[in-house]
Amino acid sequence: MAIDRSWRPFWLHQAAEYLVALVLVASGLQSPEPLWPALAGGLVLVNAALSGPPLGAFRAAGRQLHRRLDLVVLAALLILAALPMLTIDAASRLTMVIVAVVLGVVWWGTNFADSAERRRRRLASPSSGRVDAQSIGRTAGRLVAKANEAVRKRD
């Protein structure tokens, strides 16, 4: 049985990428050597913009391709931060590493399935521990029936 670890909707993933990209660009513009952090922020921004709806600007990459591109962007951020021959100040390097960690956490908890696929999965799988209106109604009905039975036995 697979563990369902995806709870964050894709639009929230995209919003986090835009926010992180702005942080990287702003951090780069404040540093003495703005080239590499600003380029890293631009890379994250382009990746978010190309991912399509709901917050993407273009439909160049589907969600599954975006999922793989996120890993490429994470690796690029970590490699840029680790290369000693690049002229990047320590604060920008640290910011790039922290941003990569944040993007990794966001990536790990994101549901990349589109709405049709999520609907198909939900209909195909039984409600395994999931609380929905039907299970609440069934539980309430059983509790009332058990209480009614207990009262009848007492009398």
ZIPEMO-V245329 format. One record per helix or strand of 2 or more residues. SS is the DSSP state (a for helix, b for strand). FROM is the first residue (numbers start at 1). LEN is the number of residues. Records with the same first field share a line. If there is no record, write none. Layout:
BEGIN
SS=FROM-LEN  FROM-LEN
END
This chain:
BEGIN
a=10-21  35-15  63-20  90-19  115-10  133-22
END
